[in-house]
Amino acid sequence: MKKTGMAKSDAKKLMGQMSAPGAASFGKVAEVVDKREQRKRDQALGLVPFAVKLNGDLVQQLHAQAKERDIDLNQLVGELLAQGLAA
């Protein structure tokens, strides 16, 4: 491969990383945890994966509220479910 071809390939990789989810932290060092380690941490906290299908508008509202309150989406959904079940 020529030098210009390699430069093009590197540029494409870089642009792909910048447009990927989590690009806001691009260039910053983040703690990398593999899936097995994350699963162990979740189990130690008593967390269980629970998948549901929700309406898109509802999901957008959840994301907006989580961002507004500056908390994790999982934490928000847990709080809302606990409040709903308590009522």
N, C-alpha and C positions, 0 to 999 in steps of 0.2 A: 504494500500500500504506500502511496506517495505521502509526503509530508503534509500536503494540503488536505488530502483525504483523511488523514489521522486527525488533523486540527478540526475538520468538519465533524467527524465522529465525536470527538471530545466535546465540541460545542453543543451537539445534539443531546448528549448525555447530561450536560450541565443544565440545559434548558428544560429537559424532562424532570430533573430534580427540583428546579425552581417552581414548576407548575404543579408538582405533586402535592397531595394533601400534607399539611404540616410544613409547607414552605415558609411560613411566617418565622419559623425558627431556623431557616436556612443559614448555614455558616456558623451556627452556635453548636457547642458540644452538648449533646443530650445523652442521658443515661440510657444505654441500650440493654434491654432485658429480653431474653429469649422467651418464647411462649411457654416452655416448661416451667421456667422460674416464675413467670407471671401467674401461671395456674396455681403453683404452690403458695404464692403470696395470697392470692384470692381465697384459696381453701383455708388458709390460716385465719383469714378475717371472717370466715363463714359465708363467703359469697358463692352463689350458684349461678351459672349462666342460664338465662331465661329469655328466649327469643319470642317476640310477638310481631304481628303484622298490624300496622297502624295506618290510618289515613294520612296522606302527605301533608295536609294542612295542620293536623294535630302535631306531627313531627316538627314542622317549622315553628309552631308555637312553643314546643318544648325546647328546641334549640335556642330560640330567642330569649326565653325566660332563663335558661341556664347561663347564657352569655350575659344577660342583664344582672343576674345575681352572682356572676363570676364563680360558678361551681361546676363540677363535672356533671354531664348528662345523667350518668348512672345514679349519682347522689340525688339529683333533682327528682328523677322518676321514683326512686325509693321513698323519698319524703312524701311525694304526692300520693303514692299508693298507700303508705301508712296512714296518711290523713284521711283518705277516702275510706279505708277499711275501718278506721276508728269511728267514723261518723255513722 
